[in-house]
Amino acid sequence: MNKKFVAINYIACEQHYRQRFEELFATRAHAIDRMPGFVDMQVLRPNQDGEYLIVSHWESEDAFKSWTNSPAFLEGHKRGFEDLRKAKERGEQAPMRSSFKTYEVIAR
């Protein structure tokens, strides 16, 4: 079997930021779509309170790492990073927090 790689970003949003977060994805730059080794991505909204999941599929871990270290990554996230910067300047809690976990696909 050809090994594949999945990265899942777990995003916790403050209630007041959820609509903005969804807007950011609805109007995203599609920078990730142009990256070598990118396969697919899903953005999952929790049915109840909880974290959003951003599930990205890659040909390899190296392809994913290339994305996270690329200018395209900064392009794709600049509006969210700007929101975080502005909240910090105002002395507010970050409106969202994220953590990545990565996985190797072993079965389909």
C-alpha positions as CSV (number, residue, x, y, z in Angstrom):
1,M,0.0,0.0,0.0
2,N,1.2,3.5,-0.8
3,K,1.7,5.3,2.5
4,K,-0.3,8.5,3.0
5,F,-0.1,11.2,5.7
6,V,-2.8,13.0,7.5
7,A,-2.5,16.2,9.6
8,I,-5.4,17.2,11.8
9,N,-5.5,20.7,13.3
10,Y,-7.8,20.9,16.3
11,I,-9.1,24.5,16.6
12,A,-10.9,25.8,19.7
13,C,-12.7,29.0,19.0
14,E,-14.2,31.4,21.5
15,Q,-18.0,31.6,20.9
16,H,-17.8,35.1,19.6
17,Y,-15.2,34.1,17.0
18,R,-16.9,31.1,15.5
19,Q,-18.7,33.0,12.7
20,R,-15.4,34.8,11.8
21,F,-13.5,31.5,11.8
22,E,-16.0,29.9,9.4
23,E,-15.9,33.0,7.2
24,L,-12.1,32.7,7.0
25,F,-12.4,29.2,5.6
26,A,-15.3,30.1,3.3
27,T,-13.2,32.8,1.7
28,R,-9.8,31.0,2.0
29,A,-6.9,31.8,-0.3
30,H,-6.6,28.1,-1.5
31,A,-2.9,28.4,-1.0
32,I,-2.7,24.8,0.2
33,D,-4.3,23.5,-2.9
34,R,-1.3,24.5,-5.0
35,M,1.2,22.7,-2.8
36,P,3.0,19.6,-4.2
37,G,1.9,16.5,-2.4
38,F,-1.4,18.0,-1.2
39,V,-4.3,15.6,-1.7
40,D,-7.5,16.9,0.0
41,M,-8.8,18.8,3.0
42,Q,-12.0,18.9,5.1
43,V,-13.1,21.5,7.6
44,L,-15.3,19.9,10.2
45,R,-17.7,21.9,12.5
46,P,-18.6,20.4,15.8
47,N,-22.3,19.6,16.2
48,Q,-22.1,20.6,19.8
49,D,-19.6,22.8,21.7
50,G,-16.1,21.5,20.8
51,E,-13.2,21.9,18.5
52,Y,-13.2,22.4,14.7
53,L,-11.1,19.8,12.9
54,I,-9.1,20.7,9.8
55,V,-8.1,17.4,8.2
56,S,-5.5,17.6,5.5
57,H,-4.4,14.6,3.4
58,W,-0.9,14.5,1.9
59,E,1.2,12.2,-0.2
60,S,3.9,12.2,2.5
61,E,5.0,13.8,5.8
62,D,7.7,15.7,3.9
63,A,5.0,17.3,1.7
64,F,3.1,18.4,4.8
65,K,6.3,19.8,6.4
66,S,7.1,21.7,3.2
67,W,3.7,23.3,3.4
68,T,4.1,24.4,7.0
69,N,7.5,26.0,6.2
70,S,6.4,27.7,3.0
71,P,5.4,31.3,2.1
72,A,2.1,29.8,0.9
73,F,1.4,28.7,4.5
74,L,1.8,32.3,5.7
75,E,-0.4,33.5,2.8
76,G,-3.1,31.0,3.7
77,H,-3.1,31.9,7.4
78,K,-2.4,35.7,7.3
79,R,-5.9,36.8,8.2
80,G,-6.2,34.5,11.1
81,F,-2.7,35.5,12.3
82,E,-3.7,39.1,12.0
83,D,-6.8,38.5,14.2
84,L,-4.6,36.9,16.8
85,R,-2.2,39.8,16.7
86,K,-5.0,42.4,17.1
87,A,-6.5,40.5,20.1
88,K,-3.1,40.4,21.8
89,E,-2.6,44.2,21.2
90,R,-5.9,44.8,22.8
91,G,-4.9,42.7,25.8
92,E,-7.6,40.1,25.0
93,Q,-7.5,36.4,25.1
94,A,-6.7,34.8,21.8
95,P,-10.1,34.1,19.9
96,M,-8.8,30.7,18.8
97,R,-6.2,28.1,19.7
98,S,-4.9,25.3,17.7
99,S,-2.9,22.1,18.0
100,F,-1.7,19.7,15.4
101,K,-1.6,15.9,15.5
102,T,-0.3,13.9,12.6
103,Y,-1.1,10.4,11.4
104,E,0.0,7.8,8.9
105,V,-2.8,6.0,7.1
106,I,-2.5,2.3,7.7
107,A,-5.9,1.1,6.3
108,R,-8.7,2.3,4.1
